[in-house]
Amino acid sequence: MSGPLLLALALIAVYWLARVGRAARLSLRPAQAWWGVPGLALLLLAPLLDLPALFGVGAALLLLSEFAPAAFVPAPAELPGRWAQAGWPLVGVVLGAGLLTALPPAPVAGQGALLPLAASLLLAGAAGLLGALLTPPLHRRAPLGFQVRWNRAVTPEWPDLSVTVTEQGAYLKNVSGRALRLAGWSPAGLNAWYRVRGPGGTPLLELRSGQEALLPVTAQDSGVRVWYAPLRADEAHLFRADWTPPARAESRVLN
């Protein structure tokens, strides 16, 4: 195996670990991103077994781990302690390091798969340790209440929510990739306060990533205001959405 190939695979592994660490700081955990581990293993195994087809499969798995829509998912709301989370990843790191040190400088036939196995254990274990050490702890917070309606709220530069207006009402969807704690909502221009409810009418205190809620707006409403906060933050956020009411759609002027 050539030195430049080993260097290239090492740089890919470092990049993948950096991506996992950056996601952990945002309370995200690898999902389809785990395909990067067998992908790198196949890239390492292809020259050892002289099977070029494995190189193509490994490259495809790396692309899947990089561009898959669900490469990372929000970390569970309830997590054990950091040391409890680091237990199995630490076992993987120790096993991978031990296997690497036990390999002879020039492996004989039949030992070619041990190097990719050791590298996979090290990579997966290191990713698990990063997730355990860098994911912010979740402190139990009191439910958001009516007071956020009058307190200062932050409007994020990139919205965490999207809204789709239909005949049944405005469907509110969490597009942030993380869970959000909900406080309440109000139609635009009205001094009102309503609980956010699901399509079935159940009150929602939390909106998971990709989950929808139904805001029962009328044909005269021209927008909504939603107060919420990220699951692992205390600062209240405000989502604003405005549109031309269906009752005045014929008088709308498009520039």
Summary of the structure (lengths in Angstrom):
residues: 255
radius of gyration: 24.7
end to end distance: 62.8
largest distance: 80.5
contacts: 735
relative contact order: 0.12
helix: 42%
strand: 19%
